[in-house]
């Protein structure tokens, strides 16, 4: 059993400036990432010497061992990397950091992701060397928007889900981004007519159903409850974390779509959700605000169902009733604007926004928020989630 | 004429999927089946997930498949498809092959829907390499 003093807490969050892809030209992705980590460490009122572990995901190329040198971290006791591409491992990296802290491997671990798509490669373009590439590339199935679109197509065929429900995810996120000065799309309003007249990317996904391609980095500092208590700043507890995959996913939608029939129109989170709520001793009704990994609008609808906020096929009606809106919604979501409208930092910016909500610091603050669900990348393997709580 | 220009990415067979592409070079669309428990699987993987046997045979798919889902792609993520927009990528299933879903293209149609039947054709992309694609019936 985890002793109360070992329960991990998030004590610092940090970010770089967020720009459109190619917007950061005066320093390297590695530097941008290092600066985001330093910002998170400062936010925690800690020194880089206090860090003794690094965790990331998606083969982050800003290598931990070089980060140790760059930041002058004297001793590293933990490094971990979640398997798999995509943002599925964002919350999984936090889960691994928490496990390491609870087991006493390390005391203070930084979870980070740096992604300057202008300096590396645009995720919306063909990428060489994809696992199972032989079964997708010769057919022109190149990019995640194209690869996840058939799940949403089938979802809209099997259940009463319409383009207006997809639109609601995009419009709600944009309205939140319009209140967030850090958001790449913060200064640009979006209405339903603009949404409906935007160009198709991969049917049924239009331009505004797809996340941004941006430059930026984000980091989170996690430490023991005991250490957190000694720090002057606000503390957010990781009430529960879970990551993993259901049976038979493999490369899933990013490969040949051979998930089990019952999981096809899903985010691969049904079991993660059960684990998460059981660990936290909470139910979906206890969650005040949520940050869903919004790479593509339709997957957010599926996540509302997989995490139990509504029944199978009912997410359209759920969002139509205004439930996800910041103003008056039962479950405001993606309050920074998310990856559709704030920035695409592979989900770490969503974790930061979850922390801000529980500190009372969001630009779309949910009044007196006590609990926040944050998910990892949806519809990939592994995926996962966190339930954060106000201390 | 092949569907896409020759700059289109080609399959690069590896030790785990060579059997699939070998069958394709003979214009046979075939999927891995466990020699011991007869469970079908795709993409190719060396161990049967049901009985853990490593003995396989390649079971040929019928010519007629069914659209399980699809997307019509309007954005060129690779220069090779710029002149082909929009094109259709579909998830094809075969009633005779439970558990198999196959990514391919559907050509020669303006309309497509889930449940629609499609027929296999072979796209000759040169050097003895054939790509299995489908067209509306």
Interface residues (C-beta under 8 A of the other chain):
Chain A: X124 X125 X126 X128 X132 X133 X134 X135 X136 X137 X138 X139 X140 X141 X142 X143 X145 X146 X149 X150 X151 X153 X154 X157 X199 X200 X201 X202 X203 X204 X205 X248 X250 X251 X255 X256 X257 X258 X264
Chain B: X4 X8 X9 X10 X11 X12 X13 X14 X17 X21 X41 X42 X43 X45 X49 X68 X69 X70 X71 X72 X73 X74 X75 X77 X78 X80 X81 X84 X86 X87 X89 X90 X91 X99 X100 X101 X102 X103 X104 X105 X114 X125 X131 X133
